[in-house]
């Protein structure tokens, strides 16, 4: 019986440690960014225009800085790079 309790305790500690892993948290943030990008890309052209960005004040205010290639649109990689800063 003692061995069973010890095994259960070890298993719970392992699961808890895995749930608190920072890598997992960072991956979840990337998924959220991608979902936000997709929700802002209203016409589905895989880029965010200034008009589409106006739905998010923070993004709208930093649009010119985030548009690193200066084409007037944010690609998913430009958007993701902005959210990492």
ABEGO torsion letter per residue (X at the ends): XAAAAAAAAAAAAAAAAAAABAAAAAAAAAAAAAAAAAAABAAGAGBBBAAAAAABAAAAAAAAAABAAGAGBBBAAAAAAAAAX
